[in-house]
Amino acid sequence: MKHIVRKAYCDYEKEEKWLNEMSAMGLALTDYSWCRYVFEETPNNKYIYRIELLKNLPTHPESMAYIKFLEESGVECVATYMCWLYLRKKSSEGAFDIYSDMESKLKHLKRINAYWSTLMWAELLTGISNIVIGVENMVSDSRAGIFPINFYLGGLLLLVTILCFKLGSPVRKKINKLQQELIIRE
């Protein structure tokens, strides 16, 4: 029997934890699209799930080769969404860690940080541009009626910028922690 759950996550580790909790309850992820998870009933703890952000889209030759390598290693790619991979491995086959060393974990976190940073900067620049247009329209009597739209949209985009900054903050903290650990180990 299929179960559809609609849920939003901004932290891939929390999402991964939730997927593993669902597996513990006997629900295996079979598909994902934006905020929509499809599960089917399976024995409890049949799979261990991991989520990874690729450098390129899954259709890119480099990504396709990586996915093929994972599949040859006994890892199943359940779903892809943009550059995100939803992976699983049978728990009977032992532990499932994508990153065997700190450097690869750090590279993954940096890709996620770049994602949040790009989104944050895009929102900031678009927000400032809208506010400037709104102020210019206010000064110009001929387009005074347009002013509130651009001004309020710019303000809203600045709030989204702050949200993106906050959502990316835990990733930046993890990056700093891993970098400090690497320095200590060297």
Order of alpha helices (4+ residues) and beta strands (2+ residues): beta-alpha-beta-beta-beta-alpha-beta-beta-alpha-alpha
